[in-house]
Amino acid sequence: MKPFRLISIVACATLFPLASQAAATEPLAGRWDLTVTTPTGTYPSWLEVQFTDGMPKVRVQGKVASVHPATDVKVEGAAPYRHISFTTSEWFGKQTPVTWDLTVADGKLSGVQKRSDVTGQIVGVPAPLLNRAAPKAWTKPEPLFNGKNLDGWVPDDPSINHWAVIDGDLVNEKPGANLESTRKVQDFKLHIEFNCPDEGNSGIYLRGRYEIQVAYQKENDAIHGMGAVYGFLKPEKEIAPKPGTWETFDITVIGRHVTIVRDGITIVSNREIPGITGGALDSAEAEPAPIFLQGDHTGGMKYRNITIEVPKE
């Protein structure tokens, strides 16, 4: 996922601790799943509002790029009706100043997002906690990719689809469409092998909402580099780059907790994913959704041996 030019490394690394969700004394506090509707389309977004000694702090996930703090935050009104406004810089083909104006009432957010070219209408609901215990048992691994054709996968834009099966590998020959599994999942164990070229950039979206970065690009820092939950969680262990070779991810997702094992080494250990990442399919975090492979950045990415396990009923 790119770009992340608007975020400094310091800003990305400074993640606000989670306040109690929809706190009774401060109806704005917590995490919010947003949907933004403009005259040209609809896209997901995400917001976290934190209060420390009465002072608000906000971080936002826009349409693309990475989670980042807001500026010029102002809160007005009295509970249960509160109004918040702030400013961010978002990527819409170029760095674009955006103002946000939101009101909470009856446990929901509504408002507008304004930039120079368009105004978007926003609705928001409290993000689900997704606190779930680990299942007692998992099913046997089932293939998501058959190694023969694209059965079980659909491009998000068939007119620019460049995914093909070559010698048993799933290959994105050049930048174009992203690829979604037709199967939707909730909690799961995913095994996937990948071959990322030097300067390659792709991503594996868990439930279509949380990007595990697959990239060997020199400008990427740890929280945007290989194996990171893009912008939220950096790998706990560093592994030397291996461009052009086959590597593996074994990823376990339970609720919003994720464990990532890369080539047999645990690099993210049962960490909470705070919210959706840039490029997510939607913000309906409680719903099952596809595995989603990013193909719109660079060509040359290869995947193979994609299998999934789900909790036994």
C-alpha positions in Angstrom: 0.0 0.0 0.0 1.3 3.4 -1.0 1.5 6.4 -0.6 2.3 7.3 3.0 4.1 10.5 2.3 1.9 12.5 4.7 2.9 10.6 7.8 6.2 11.0 9.5 7.8 8.0 11.1 7.3 9.6 14.5 3.6 10.2 13.9 3.1 6.7 12.7 4.8 5.2 15.7 2.9 7.3 18.2 -0.3 5.3 18.5 -2.9 6.5 21.0 -4.0 3.9 23.6 -7.6 2.8 23.2 -10.2 4.5 25.4 -13.3 2.6 26.6 -15.6 2.1 23.6 -18.4 4.7 23.5 -17.7 5.9 27.0 -20.8 7.0 28.8 -19.2 10.3 30.0 -17.8 11.1 26.5 -19.9 9.9 23.6 -17.2 10.7 21.1 -14.6 8.6 22.7 -13.5 5.3 21.1 -13.1 3.9 17.6 -15.6 4.5 14.8 -16.1 2.7 11.5 -17.0 5.3 8.9 -18.5 5.3 5.4 -17.9 8.3 3.2 -20.3 9.0 0.3 -19.3 11.5 -2.5 -21.0 12.2 -5.8 -18.6 9.8 -7.5 -18.7 6.9 -5.0 -18.5 5.5 -1.5 -15.5 4.4 0.5 -14.7 3.3 4.0 -12.8 5.3 6.6 -11.9 5.0 10.3 -11.6 7.3 13.3 -10.3 7.1 16.8 -11.0 9.8 19.4 -9.0 9.8 22.6 -9.3 12.2 25.6 -6.4 12.8 28.0 -7.1 15.2 30.9 -10.1 16.4 28.8 -8.0 17.2 25.8 -9.0 15.4 22.5 -6.6 13.5 20.2 -7.7 12.1 16.9 -6.2 9.7 14.4 -7.8 8.9 11.1 -7.6 6.3 8.4 -8.6 7.8 5.1 -9.4 6.2 1.8 -5.8 5.2 1.1 -2.3 5.6 2.7 -1.9 5.1 6.4 -3.4 6.0 9.7 -2.3 9.5 10.9 -3.1 12.1 13.5 -5.5 15.0 12.9 -4.8 18.6 13.7 -6.9 21.6 14.7 -9.2 19.3 16.8 -12.1 21.1 18.4 -14.9 19.5 20.5 -18.1 21.4 21.4 -21.4 20.7 23.0 -22.6 18.6 26.0 -23.2 14.9 26.3 -25.1 13.1 24.8 -24.8 15.4 21.8 -21.2 16.4 20.9 -19.7 18.0 17.9 -16.1 17.5 16.7 -14.1 19.1 13.9 -10.6 18.6 12.7 -8.2 18.8 9.7 -6.2 16.1 7.9 -4.1 15.7 4.8 -5.3 12.9 2.6 -4.1 11.4 -0.7 -6.4 11.9 -3.6 -3.9 11.8 -6.5 -2.0 14.4 -4.5 -1.7 15.6 -1.0 -5.1 17.3 -0.3 -6.2 19.2 2.8 -9.5 17.8 4.2 -11.8 19.3 6.9 -14.1 17.0 8.9 -17.2 18.1 10.7 -19.0 15.4 12.8 -21.8 15.2 15.4 -22.5 12.3 17.7 -26.1 11.5 18.6 -27.8 8.3 19.7 -24.6 6.5 19.5 -23.9 7.3 15.8 -21.8 9.8 14.0 -22.9 11.9 11.0 -21.3 14.8 9.2 -19.3 16.0 6.3 -15.8 15.8 4.9 -14.8 18.7 2.7 -11.9 19.1 0.3 -11.3 21.5 -2.6 -13.0 19.4 -5.2 -15.8 17.5 -3.4 -17.9 17.2 -0.3 -18.5 13.8 1.2 -21.3 12.7 3.6 -20.2 10.7 6.5 -22.0 8.1 8.7 -20.3 6.3 11.5 -20.9 3.5 14.0 -18.9 2.4 17.0 -16.3 -0.1 15.8 -17.0 -3.6 17.2 -14.6 -4.9 19.9 -14.5 -8.4 18.3 -13.3 -10.0 21.6 -13.5 -13.7 20.8 -11.8 -16.7 22.4 -9.6 -18.9 20.3 -11.5 -21.9 18.9 -10.9 -25.3 20.4 -10.2 -26.8 17.1 -9.7 -25.8 13.4 -10.7 -27.5 10.2 -8.1 -29.1 8.0 -6.4 -26.7 5.5 -8.5 -26.2 2.4 -7.1 -24.6 -0.8 -8.2 -21.1 -1.8 -6.2 -21.3 -5.0 -6.2 -24.5 -7.1 -3.0 -23.8 -9.0 -4.8 -24.2 -12.3 -7.0 -21.2 -12.9 -8.7 -18.3 -11.2 -11.7 -20.3 -10.0 -12.6 -18.9 -6.6 -11.2 -15.5 -7.3 -12.6 -12.4 -8.9 -10.8 -9.1 -10.0 -12.3 -5.9 -8.7 -12.0 -4.4 -12.2 -12.0 -7.1 -15.0 -11.1 -4.5 -17.6 -7.6 -4.1 -16.1 -7.1 -7.6 -14.7 -3.5 -8.9 -15.2 -3.7 -11.8 -12.8 -2.9 -15.2 -14.5 -1.9 -18.7 -13.5 1.6 -19.5 -14.8 3.3 -22.8 -14.0 1.0 -23.3 -11.1 1.7 -19.8 -9.6 -0.8 -16.9 -9.2 1.0 -14.1 -11.0 0.2 -10.4 -11.3 1.9 -9.6 -14.6 1.6 -5.8 -14.4 -0.3 -3.3 -12.3 -4.0 -3.4 -12.6 -6.9 -5.1 -10.7 -6.9 -6.4 -7.2 -8.1 -9.9 -6.6 -10.7 -11.1 -4.1 -11.5 -14.6 -3.0 -15.2 -15.5 -3.5 -15.1 -17.2 -0.2 -15.8 -15.0 2.8 -14.2 -15.7 6.2 -14.4 -14.5 9.8 -11.8 -16.1 12.0 -9.2 -18.2 10.2 -5.6 -19.5 9.7 -4.2 -18.5 6.4 -1.1 -20.1 4.8 0.2 -18.3 1.7 3.5 -18.4 -0.1 4.7 -15.3 -1.9 7.6 -14.2 -4.2 8.1 -10.4 -4.2 10.5 -8.9 -6.6 12.9 -6.1 -5.7 10.9 -2.8 -5.6 7.7 -4.9 -5.7 4.6 -3.8 -3.7 1.5 -5.8 -3.0 -0.5 -6.7 0.1 -2.7 -9.4 1.6 -5.9 -8.0 3.1 -7.4 -10.0 5.9 -11.2 -10.0 5.7 -10.6 -7.5 2.9 -9.9 -4.8 5.6 -6.5 -5.2 7.2 -3.4 -5.1 4.9 -0.4 -7.2 5.6 2.3 -5.5 3.6 4.1 -7.5 1.0 6.8 -5.1 -0.4 10.5 -4.6 -1.0 10.7 -0.9 -1.5 13.6 1.1 -0.2 11.5 4.0 1.1 9.3 1.8 3.4 9.9 2.1 7.1 9.2 -0.9 9.4 5.5 0.0 10.1 5.0 0.1 6.3 7.4 -2.6 5.3 7.3 -6.4 4.7 5.0 -8.2 7.2 3.6 -5.0 8.9 -0.1 -4.5 9.5 0.1 -1.4 7.4 0.6 1.7 9.5 -0.6 0.0 12.7 1.7 -2.8 13.7 5.4 -3.2 12.7 7.1 -6.6 12.8 8.5 -7.5 16.2 11.5 -9.2 14.6 13.6 -8.1 11.6 14.2 -10.6 8.8 16.6 -9.9 6.0 15.0 -9.0 2.7 14.8 -11.9 0.2 13.5 -10.3 -3.1 12.8 -12.7 -5.9 12.6 -15.8 -3.6 9.7 -17.8 -2.2 8.7 -17.0 1.4 5.7 -17.9 3.6 3.2 -16.2 5.8 1.1 -18.2 8.3 -1.5 -15.8 9.6 -4.0 -16.4 12.4 -6.9 -14.0 12.9 -9.2 -14.2 15.8 -11.5 -11.3 16.3 -9.2 -8.3 15.8 -6.1 -10.1 17.1 -3.5 -11.3 14.6 -0.4 -13.5 14.7 1.9 -13.5 11.7 4.6 -16.1 11.2 7.1 -15.4 8.4 9.3 -18.3 7.3 8.7 -20.0 10.6 9.5 -16.9 12.7 6.8 -15.1 14.6 6.9 -11.5 13.7 3.6 -10.3 15.1 2.4 -12.1 18.2 -1.3 -12.0 19.0 -1.6 -8.2 18.6 -4.7 -6.2 18.3 -5.5 -4.5 14.9 -7.1 -1.2 15.9 -9.0 -0.6 12.7 -9.1 -0.9 8.9 -6.1 0.0 6.8 -6.0 2.1 3.6 -7.6 0.5 0.6 -10.0 -1.7 2.6 -13.1 -3.0 0.9 -15.4 -1.6 3.5 -15.6 -0.7 7.2 -18.1 -3.3 8.3 -15.6 -4.9 10.7 -18.0 -7.4 12.3 -18.9 -9.1 8.9 -17.1 -11.9 7.2 -15.3 -10.8 4.1 -12.8 -12.1 1.4 -9.1 -12.5 1.3 -7.9 -9.7 -1.0 -4.6 -9.6 -2.9 -3.4 -6.1 -3.9 -2.5 -5.9 -7.6 -2.7 -2.2 -8.4 0.8 -1.1 -7.4 3.4 -3.1 -9.2 3.7 -6.2 -11.4 5.8 -9.3 -10.9 4.1 -10.5 -7.6 3.6 -14.2 -7.3 1.5 -16.2 -4.8 1.0 -20.0 -4.5 -0.1 -22.7 -2.0 -2.9 -20.6 -0.5 -4.9 -22.5 2.1 -7.3 -21.7 4.9 -8.5 -23.2 8.1 -11.6 -22.0 10.0 -12.9 -22.9 13.4 -14.7 -26.2 13.8 -18.3 -25.9 14.6 
